[in-house]
Amino acid sequence: MNKLLLHILISFILALLLVHPVEAQQRKASMAQKKKEQVERNYKKAYAKARKRTIKHRREIQTEATKKRMDEADKRAEVYNKQNDPTFFERYFKRKKPGRR
């Protein structure tokens, strides 16, 4: 009986020692994933900022007549793109799709 208890105790301690490195590896993997996602977010943010600056600069270098034509073209594009969009009430009261179970 005593040998059996000692054998079970040693097996239990060894199992605990084996589980700890696995948890540490999972933690490191999740930390690496978070770091990767943060780098991606920062990259996208920097890209959007640079693109915005570029668009602003392209507009600034134009003449007044060209700026006016650009504004008119933007308005026409906005009207054209919004013509098939659902109204606020249609979006708000639209039936929701059932979620996955």
N, CA, C and O atoms as CSV, one atom per row, in Angstrom:
chain,resi,resn,atom,element,x,y,z
A,1,MET,N,N,0.828,-1.196,0.000
A,1,MET,CA,C,0.000,0.000,0.000
A,1,MET,C,C,0.867,1.252,0.000
A,1,MET,O,O,0.573,2.216,-0.707
A,2,ASN,N,N,1.912,1.238,0.775
A,2,ASN,CA,C,2.784,2.394,0.896
A,2,ASN,C,C,3.522,2.661,-0.416
A,2,ASN,O,O,3.683,3.816,-0.812
A,3,LYS,N,N,3.977,1.586,-1.101
A,3,LYS,CA,C,4.667,1.728,-2.378
A,3,LYS,C,C,3.722,2.288,-3.442
A,3,LYS,O,O,4.123,3.111,-4.266
A,4,LEU,N,N,2.481,1.842,-3.419
A,4,LEU,CA,C,1.482,2.318,-4.370
A,4,LEU,C,C,1.233,3.813,-4.179
A,4,LEU,O,O,1.172,4.561,-5.155
A,5,LEU,N,N,1.090,4.243,-2.949
A,5,LEU,CA,C,0.869,5.656,-2.642
A,5,LEU,C,C,2.068,6.495,-3.073
A,5,LEU,O,O,1.900,7.582,-3.626
A,6,LEU,N,N,3.275,5.996,-2.821
A,6,LEU,CA,C,4.482,6.697,-3.224
A,6,LEU,C,C,4.573,6.786,-4.750
A,6,LEU,O,O,4.954,7.822,-5.294
A,7,HIS,N,N,4.225,5.707,-5.429
A,7,HIS,CA,C,4.241,5.692,-6.900
A,7,HIS,C,C,3.239,6.706,-7.472
A,7,HIS,O,O,3.564,7.421,-8.419
A,8,ILE,N,N,2.039,6.772,-6.913
A,8,ILE,CA,C,1.012,7.722,-7.367
A,8,ILE,C,C,1.468,9.159,-7.113
A,8,ILE,O,O,1.279,10.026,-7.966
A,9,LEU,N,N,2.059,9.413,-5.964
A,9,LEU,CA,C,2.536,10.746,-5.621
A,9,LEU,C,C,3.638,11.208,-6.572
A,9,LEU,O,O,3.621,12.350,-7.032
A,10,ILE,N,N,4.581,10.341,-6.865
A,10,ILE,CA,C,5.667,10.689,-7.790
A,10,ILE,C,C,5.114,10.931,-9.195
A,10,ILE,O,O,5.545,11.861,-9.877
A,11,SER,N,N,4.168,10.104,-9.629
A,11,SER,CA,C,3.554,10.292,-10.950
A,11,SER,C,C,2.826,11.628,-11.021
A,11,SER,O,O,2.888,12.321,-12.036
A,12,PHE,N,N,2.145,11.984,-9.957
A,12,PHE,CA,C,1.413,13.252,-9.907
A,12,PHE,C,C,2.367,14.437,-9.986
A,12,PHE,O,O,2.096,15.391,-10.715
A,13,ILE,N,N,3.466,14.398,-9.261
A,13,ILE,CA,C,4.460,15.481,-9.278
A,13,ILE,C,C,5.099,15.610,-10.658
A,13,ILE,O,O,5.296,16.721,-11.150
A,14,LEU,N,N,5.417,14.497,-11.274
A,14,LEU,CA,C,5.985,14.530,-12.621
A,14,LEU,C,C,4.995,15.104,-13.631
A,14,LEU,O,O,5.383,15.844,-14.535
A,15,ALA,N,N,3.723,14.762,-13.476
A,15,ALA,CA,C,2.695,15.294,-14.379
A,15,ALA,C,C,2.597,16.815,-14.236
A,15,ALA,O,O,2.454,17.529,-15.228
A,16,LEU,N,N,2.675,17.300,-13.003
A,16,LEU,CA,C,2.637,18.749,-12.779
A,16,LEU,C,C,3.833,19.444,-13.406
A,16,LEU,O,O,3.698,20.529,-13.970
A,17,LEU,N,N,4.996,18.827,-13.311
A,17,LEU,CA,C,6.197,19.421,-13.893
A,17,LEU,C,C,6.132,19.444,-15.421
A,17,LEU,O,O,6.704,20.337,-16.048
A,18,LEU,N,N,5.455,18.489,-16.018
A,18,LEU,CA,C,5.332,18.455,-17.466
A,18,LEU,C,C,4.303,19.458,-17.985
A,18,LEU,O,O,4.441,19.962,-19.099
A,19,VAL,N,N,3.286,19.748,-17.199
A,19,VAL,CA,C,2.226,20.659,-17.626
A,19,VAL,C,C,2.719,22.099,-17.650
A,19,VAL,O,O,2.305,22.872,-18.513
A,20,HIS,N,N,3.583,22.473,-16.732
A,20,HIS,CA,C,4.035,23.861,-16.616
A,20,HIS,C,C,4.715,24.382,-17.889
A,20,HIS,O,O,4.361,25.473,-18.335
A,21,PRO,N,N,5.672,23.664,-18.501
A,21,PRO,CA,C,6.289,24.180,-19.725
A,21,PRO,C,C,5.290,24.346,-20.876
A,21,PRO,O,O,5.434,25.254,-21.694
A,22,VAL,N,N,4.304,23.493,-20.939
A,22,VAL,CA,C,3.300,23.606,-21.999
A,22,VAL,C,C,2.521,24.899,-21.835
A,22,VAL,O,O,2.268,25.601,-22.815
A,23,GLU,N,N,2.137,25.221,-20.604
A,23,GLU,CA,C,1.411,26.471,-20.353
A,23,GLU,C,C,2.276,27.668,-20.695
A,23,GLU,O,O,1.781,28.646,-21.255
A,24,ALA,N,N,3.555,27.610,-20.371
A,24,ALA,CA,C,4.461,28.714,-20.680
A,24,ALA,C,C,4.583,28.903,-22.190
A,24,ALA,O,O,4.639,30.034,-22.674
A,25,GLN,N,N,4.623,27.801,-22.933
A,25,GLN,CA,C,4.711,27.898,-24.386
A,25,GLN,C,C,3.441,28.520,-24.963
A,25,GLN,O,O,3.507,29.338,-25.880
A,26,GLN,N,N,2.296,28.133,-24.427
A,26,GLN,CA,C,1.039,28.706,-24.910
A,26,GLN,C,C,1.000,30.201,-24.626
A,26,GLN,O,O,0.535,30.984,-25.454
A,27,ARG,N,N,1.484,30.592,-23.463
A,27,ARG,CA,C,1.495,32.014,-23.101
A,27,ARG,C,C,2.411,32.794,-24.037
A,27,ARG,O,O,2.060,33.882,-24.494
A,28,LYS,N,N,3.585,32.234,-24.321
A,28,LYS,CA,C,4.510,32.904,-25.232
A,28,LYS,C,C,3.915,33.015,-26.630
A,28,LYS,O,O,4.087,34.029,-27.306
A,29,ALA,N,N,3.220,31.975,-27.057
A,29,ALA,CA,C,2.599,32.002,-28.384
A,29,ALA,C,C,1.509,33.065,-28.443
A,29,ALA,O,O,1.401,33.788,-29.433
A,30,SER,N,N,0.698,33.167,-27.388
A,30,SER,CA,C,-0.362,34.187,-27.391
A,30,SER,C,C,0.232,35.584,-27.323
A,30,SER,O,O,-0.284,36.508,-27.953
A,31,MET,N,N,1.311,35.750,-26.565
A,31,MET,CA,C,1.973,37.059,-26.489
A,31,MET,C,C,2.546,37.440,-27.860
A,31,MET,O,O,2.448,38.593,-28.281
A,32,ALA,N,N,3.144,36.461,-28.552
A,32,ALA,CA,C,3.692,36.727,-29.886
A,32,ALA,C,C,2.575,37.105,-30.851
A,32,ALA,O,O,2.747,37.992,-31.686
A,33,GLN,N,N,1.442,36.440,-30.740
A,33,GLN,CA,C,0.298,36.754,-31.603
A,33,GLN,C,C,-0.198,38.178,-31.342
A,33,GLN,O,O,-0.486,38.918,-32.283
A,34,LYS,N,N,-0.297,38.558,-30.078
A,34,LYS,CA,C,-0.729,39.916,-29.739
A,34,LYS,C,C,0.250,40.952,-30.277
A,34,LYS,O,O,-0.155,41.992,-30.796
A,35,LYS,N,N,1.533,40.661,-30.150
A,35,LYS,CA,C,2.565,41.576,-30.645
A,35,LYS,C,C,2.436,41.733,-32.161
A,35,LYS,O,O,2.547,42.840,-32.687
A,36,LYS,N,N,2.204,40.621,-32.855
A,36,LYS,CA,C,2.057,40.653,-34.314
A,36,LYS,C,C,0.845,41.493,-34.709
A,36,LYS,O,O,0.916,42.287,-35.647
A,37,GLU,N,N,-0.269,41.317,-33.993
A,37,GLU,CA,C,-1.474,42.090,-34.287
A,37,GLU,C,C,-1.247,43.577,-34.029
A,37,GLU,O,O,-1.731,44.421,-34.784
A,38,GLN,N,N,-0.516,43.900,-32.965
A,38,GLN,CA,C,-0.220,45.299,-32.652
A,38,GLN,C,C,0.632,45.927,-33.753
A,38,GLN,O,O,0.388,47.067,-34.149
A,39,VAL,N,N,1.622,45.196,-34.246
A,39,VAL,CA,C,2.465,45.698,-35.330
A,39,VAL,C,C,1.624,45.936,-36.576
A,39,VAL,O,O,1.801,46.937,-37.270
A,40,GLU,N,N,0.706,45.010,-36.857
A,40,GLU,CA,C,-0.177,45.170,-38.022
A,40,GLU,C,C,-1.048,46.410,-37.891
A,40,GLU,O,O,-1.199,47.175,-38.844
A,41,ARG,N,N,-1.627,46.609,-36.691
A,41,ARG,CA,C,-2.467,47.788,-36.463
A,41,ARG,C,C,-1.660,49.072,-36.645
A,41,ARG,O,O,-2.134,50.030,-37.254
A,42,ASN,N,N,-0.443,49.083,-36.114
A,42,ASN,CA,C,0.401,50.273,-36.254
A,42,ASN,C,C,0.743,50.530,-37.719
A,42,ASN,O,O,0.767,51.678,-38.162
A,43,TYR,N,N,1.008,49.462,-38.466
A,43,TYR,CA,C,1.323,49.611,-39.879
A,43,TYR,C,C,0.134,50.190,-40.647
A,43,TYR,O,O,0.299,51.099,-41.460
A,44,LYS,N,N,-1.063,49.661,-40.386
A,44,LYS,CA,C,-2.254,50.158,-41.068
A,44,LYS,C,C,-2.522,51.608,-40.713
A,44,LYS,O,O,-2.911,52.399,-41.572
A,45,LYS,N,N,-2.316,51.959,-39.452
A,45,LYS,CA,C,-2.528,53.327,-38.994
A,45,LYS,C,C,-1.557,54.291,-39.695
A,45,LYS,O,O,-1.951,55.365,-40.149
A,46,ALA,N,N,-0.290,53.888,-39.772
A,46,ALA,CA,C,0.714,54.726,-40.432
A,46,ALA,C,C,0.407,54.861,-41.923
A,46,ALA,O,O,0.578,55.934,-42.500
A,47,TYR,N,N,-0.045,53.773,-42.542
A,47,TYR,CA,C,-0.383,53.817,-43.965
A,47,TYR,C,C,-1.545,54.766,-44.214
A,47,TYR,O,O,-1.512,55.559,-45.154
A,48,ALA,N,N,-2.579,54.688,-43.368
A,48,ALA,CA,C,-3.734,55.566,-43.532
A,48,ALA,C,C,-3.338,57.029,-43.353
A,48,ALA,O,O,-3.812,57.899,-44.084
A,49,LYS,N,N,-2.479,57.294,-42.393
A,49,LYS,CA,C,-2.029,58.661,-42.141
A,49,LYS,C,C,-1.234,59.205,-43.331
A,49,LYS,O,O,-1.432,60.346,-43.749
A,50,ALA,N,N,-0.332,58.378,-43.873
A,50,ALA,CA,C,0.465,58.800,-45.022
A,50,ALA,C,C,-0.416,59.024,-46.243
A,50,ALA,O,O,-0.209,59.970,-47.003
A,51,ARG,N,N,-1.394,58.154,-46.426
A,51,ARG,CA,C,-2.309,58.301,-47.569
A,51,ARG,C,C,-3.111,59.583,-47.459
A,51,ARG,O,O,-3.319,60.274,-48.456
A,52,LYS,N,N,-3.559,59.904,-46.263
A,52,LYS,CA,C,-4.318,61.127,-46.044
A,52,LYS,C,C,-3.464,62.363,-46.353
A,52,LYS,O,O,-3.938,63.318,-46.969
A,53,ARG,N,N,-2.202,62.331,-45.918
A,53,ARG,CA,C,-1.294,63.450,-46.207
A,53,ARG,C,C,-1.076,63.595,-47.709
A,53,ARG,O,O,-1.042,64.708,-48.235
A,54,THR,N,N,-0.926,62.459,-48.396
A,54,THR,CA,C,-0.693,62.487,-49.837
A,54,THR,C,C,-1.893,63.080,-50.569
A,54,THR,O,O,-1.729,63.910,-51.463
A,55,ILE,N,N,-3.086,62.661,-50.195
A,55,ILE,CA,C,-4.294,63.175,-50.842
A,55,ILE,C,C,-4.431,64.673,-50.591
A,55,ILE,O,O,-4.800,65.426,-51.492
A,56,LYS,N,N,-4.135,65.098,-49.375
A,56,LYS,CA,C,-4.212,66.517,-49.045
A,56,LYS,C,C,-3.212,67.313,-49.881
A,56,LYS,O,O,-3.533,68.392,-50.380
A,57,HIS,N,N,-1.999,66.780,-50.032
A,57,HIS,CA,C,-0.974,67.467,-50.827
A,57,HIS,C,C,-1.381,67.541,-52.298
A,57,HIS,O,O,-1.182,68.570,-52.944
A,58,ARG,N,N,-1.945,66.462,-52.828
A,58,ARG,CA,C,-2.372,66.467,-54.227
A,58,ARG,C,C,-3.427,67.541,-54.470
A,58,ARG,O,O,-3.454,68.174,-55.525
A,59,ARG,N,N,-4.288,67.735,-53.485
A,59,ARG,CA,C,-5.317,68.766,-53.629
A,59,ARG,C,C,-4.705,70.162,-53.535
A,59,ARG,O,O,-5.103,71.064,-54.273
A,60,GLU,N,N,-3.749,70.344,-52.641
A,60,GLU,CA,C,-3.159,71.669,-52.429
A,60,GLU,C,C,-2.407,72.174,-53.656
A,60,GLU,O,O,-2.353,73.382,-53.886
A,61,ILE,N,N,-1.830,71.282,-54.442
A,61,ILE,CA,C,-1.024,71.728,-55.577
A,61,ILE,C,C,-1.864,72.067,-56.813
A,61,ILE,O,O,-1.326,72.527,-57.820
A,62,GLN,N,N,-3.181,71.841,-56.739
A,62,GLN,CA,C,-4.044,72.124,-57.888
A,62,GLN,C,C,-4.429,73.600,-57.935
A,62,GLN,O,O,-4.342,74.314,-56.936
A,63,THR,N,N,-4.857,74.039,-59.119
A,63,THR,CA,C,-5.360,75.411,-59.259
A,63,THR,C,C,-6.786,75.465,-58.718
A,63,THR,O,O,-7.400,74.429,-58.460
A,64,GLU,N,N,-7.307,76.675,-58.550
A,64,GLU,CA,C,-8.658,76.836,-57.998
A,64,GLU,C,C,-9.714,76.198,-58.893
A,64,GLU,O,O,-10.653,75.574,-58.398
A,65,ALA,N,N,-9.565,76.352,-60.219
A,65,ALA,CA,C,-10.540,75.766,-61.138
A,65,ALA,C,C,-10.531,74.238,-61.030
A,65,ALA,O,O,-11.582,73.598,-61.053
A,66,THR,N,N,-9.351,73.674,-60.915
A,66,THR,CA,C,-9.241,72.223,-60.805
A,66,THR,C,C,-9.837,71.738,-59.483
A,66,THR,O,O,-10.506,70.705,-59.443
A,67,LYS,N,N,-9.596,72.483,-58.407
A,67,LYS,CA,C,-10.180,72.120,-57.112
A,67,LYS,C,C,-11.699,72.112,-57.185
A,67,LYS,O,O,-12.359,71.238,-56.624
A,68,LYS,N,N,-12.247,73.113,-57.895
A,68,LYS,CA,C,-13.706,73.193,-58.027
A,68,LYS,C,C,-14.234,71.975,-58.789
A,68,LYS,O,O,-15.236,71.378,-58.395
A,69,ARG,N,N,-13.550,71.605,-59.888
A,69,ARG,CA,C,-13.960,70.425,-60.653
A,69,ARG,C,C,-13.842,69.151,-59.810
A,69,ARG,O,O,-14.688,68.261,-59.904
A,70,MET,N,N,-12.809,69.069,-59.002
A,70,MET,CA,C,-12.633,67.903,-58.134
A,70,MET,C,C,-13.775,67.797,-57.123
A,70,MET,O,O,-14.277,66.704,-56.861
A,71,ASP,N,N,-14.183,68.939,-56.554
A,71,ASP,CA,C,-15.291,68.947,-55.599
A,71,ASP,C,C,-16.583,68.481,-56.264
A,71,ASP,O,O,-17.325,67.679,-55.697
A,72,GLU,N,N,-16.845,68.983,-57.460
A,72,GLU,CA,C,-18.051,68.581,-58.180
A,72,GLU,C,C,-18.030,67.081,-58.492
A,72,GLU,O,O,-19.048,66.400,-58.363
A,73,ALA,N,N,-16.878,66.580,-58.897
A,73,ALA,CA,C,-16.759,65.154,-59.201
A,73,ALA,C,C,-16.987,64.321,-57.932
A,73,ALA,O,O,-17.635,63.275,-57.985
A,74,ASP,N,N,-16.456,64.781,-56.799
A,74,ASP,CA,C,-16.663,64.064,-55.534
A,74,ASP,C,C,-18.137,64.024,-55.160
A,74,ASP,O,O,-18.635,62.997,-54.699
A,75,LYS,N,N,-18.840,65.144,-55.357
A,75,LYS,CA,C,-20.273,65.186,-55.037
A,75,LYS,C,C,-21.059,64.237,-55.928
A,75,LYS,O,O,-21.936,63.515,-55.454
A,76,ARG,N,N,-20.744,64.238,-57.229
A,76,ARG,CA,C,-21.427,63.326,-58.147
A,76,ARG,C,C,-21.173,61.867,-57.762
A,76,ARG,O,O,-22.086,61.042,-57.800
A,77,ALA,N,N,-19.949,61.560,-57.397
A,77,ALA,CA,C,-19.605,60.192,-57.016
A,77,ALA,C,C,-20.348,59.785,-55.744
A,77,ALA,O,O,-20.828,58.657,-55.631
A,78,GLU,N,N,-20.438,60.711,-54.793
A,78,GLU,CA,C,-21.133,60.403,-53.544
A,78,GLU,C,C,-22.613,60.138,-53.793
A,78,GLU,O,O,-23.176,59.199,-53.231
A,79,VAL,N,N,-23.240,60.948,-54.622
A,79,VAL,CA,C,-24.654,60.754,-54.949
A,79,VAL,C,C,-24.843,59.421,-55.668
A,79,VAL,O,O,-25.779,58.680,-55.366
A,80,TYR,N,N,-23.961,59.114,-56.616
A,80,TYR,CA,C,-24.077,57.875,-57.365
A,80,TYR,C,C,-23.901,56.657,-56.459
A,80,TYR,O,O,-24.627,55.672,-56.589
A,81,ASN,N,N,-22.951,56.726,-55.557
A,81,ASN,CA,C,-22.676,55.579,-54.679
A,81,ASN,C,C,-23.752,55.382,-53.626
A,81,ASN,O,O,-23.934,54.265,-53.139
A,82,LYS,N,N,-24.466,56.431,-53.264
A,82,LYS,CA,C,-25.490,56.317,-52.226
A,82,LYS,C,C,-26.873,55.985,-52.772
A,82,LYS,O,O,-27.792,55.747,-51.989
A,83,GLN,N,N,-27.048,55.962,-54.078
A,83,GLN,CA,C,-28.387,55.811,-54.623
A,83,GLN,C,C,-29.023,54.449,-54.319
A,83,GLN,O,O,-30.248,54.349,-54.256
A,84,ASN,N,N,-28.227,53.419,-54.135
A,84,ASN,CA,C,-28.787,52.098,-53.834
A,84,ASN,C,C,-28.644,51.703,-52.374
A,84,ASN,O,O,-29.016,50.591,-52.000
A,85,ASP,N,N,-28.117,52.585,-51.547
A,85,ASP,CA,C,-27.982,52.282,-50.126
A,85,ASP,C,C,-29.340,52.301,-49.453
A,85,ASP,O,O,-30.180,53.140,-49.778
A,86,PRO,N,N,-29.571,51.383,-48.515
A,86,PRO,CA,C,-30.849,51.409,-47.792
A,86,PRO,C,C,-30.922,52.620,-46.860
A,86,PRO,O,O,-29.901,53.107,-46.374
A,87,THR,N,N,-32.135,53.092,-46.622
A,87,THR,CA,C,-32.312,54.236,-45.733
A,87,THR,C,C,-32.043,53.812,-44.296
A,87,THR,O,O,-31.829,52.633,-44.011
A,88,PHE,N,N,-32.058,54.794,-43.391
A,88,PHE,CA,C,-31.791,54.516,-41.979
A,88,PHE,C,C,-32.784,53.507,-41.426
A,88,PHE,O,O,-32.395,52.561,-40.742
A,89,PHE,N,N,-34.065,53.703,-41.718
A,89,PHE,CA,C,-35.093,52.814,-41.162
A,89,PHE,C,C,-34.962,51.398,-41.712
A,89,PHE,O,O,-35.170,50.426,-40.985
A,90,GLU,N,N,-34.621,51.280,-42.984
A,90,GLU,CA,C,-34.438,49.953,-43.557
A,90,GLU,C,C,-33.263,49.226,-42.914
A,90,GLU,O,O,-33.329,48.021,-42.669
A,91,ARG,N,N,-32.189,49.963,-42.643
A,91,ARG,CA,C,-31.041,49.342,-41.986
A,91,ARG,C,C,-31.371,48.984,-40.545
A,91,ARG,O,O,-30.989,47.916,-40.065
A,92,TYR,N,N,-32.071,49.861,-39.860
A,92,TYR,CA,C,-32.341,49.673,-38.436
A,92,TYR,C,C,-33.315,48.529,-38.181
A,92,TYR,O,O,-33.136,47.749,-37.246
A,93,PHE,N,N,-34.351,48.432,-39.022
A,93,PHE,CA,C,-35.384,47.425,-38.802
A,93,PHE,C,C,-35.184,46.162,-39.622
A,93,PHE,O,O,-36.070,45.310,-39.673
A,94,LYS,N,N,-34.038,46.032,-40.258
A,94,LYS,CA,C,-33.753,44.844,-41.050
A,94,LYS,C,C,-33.700,43.626,-40.132
A,94,LYS,O,O,-33.177,43.692,-39.020
A,95,ARG,N,N,-34.250,42.516,-40.616
A,95,ARG,CA,C,-34.236,41.295,-39.814
A,95,ARG,C,C,-32.802,40.816,-39.641
A,95,ARG,O,O,-32.013,40.782,-40.586
A,96,LYS,N,N,-32.504,40.462,-38.448
A,96,LYS,CA,C,-31.157,39.966,-38.142
A,96,LYS,C,C,-31.066,38.498,-38.514
A,96,LYS,O,O,-32.016,37.737,-38.331
A,97,LYS,N,N,-29.925,38.113,-39.034
A,97,LYS,CA,C,-29.691,36.698,-39.349
A,97,LYS,C,C,-29.423,35.969,-38.037
A,97,LYS,O,O,-28.737,36.496,-37.161
A,98,PRO,N,N,-29.961,34.761,-37.900
A,98,PRO,CA,C,-29.691,34.026,-36.662
A,98,PRO,C,C,-28.206,33.673,-36.552
A,98,PRO,O,O,-27.571,33.314,-37.544
A,99,GLY,N,N,-27.661,33.778,-35.341
A,99,GLY,CA,C,-26.261,33.491,-35.116
A,99,GLY,C,C,-25.955,32.013,-35.197
A,99,GLY,O,O,-26.847,31.166,-35.141
A,100,ARG,N,N,-24.699,31.727,-35.328
A,100,ARG,CA,C,-24.289,30.314,-35.359
A,100,ARG,C,C,-24.318,29.756,-33.950
A,100,ARG,O,O,-23.988,30.445,-32.984
A,101,ARG,N,N,-24.706,28.536,-33.852
A,101,ARG,CA,C,-24.804,27.901,-32.532
A,101,ARG,C,C,-23.661,26.982,-32.293
A,101,ARG,O,O,-23.579,26.361,-31.233
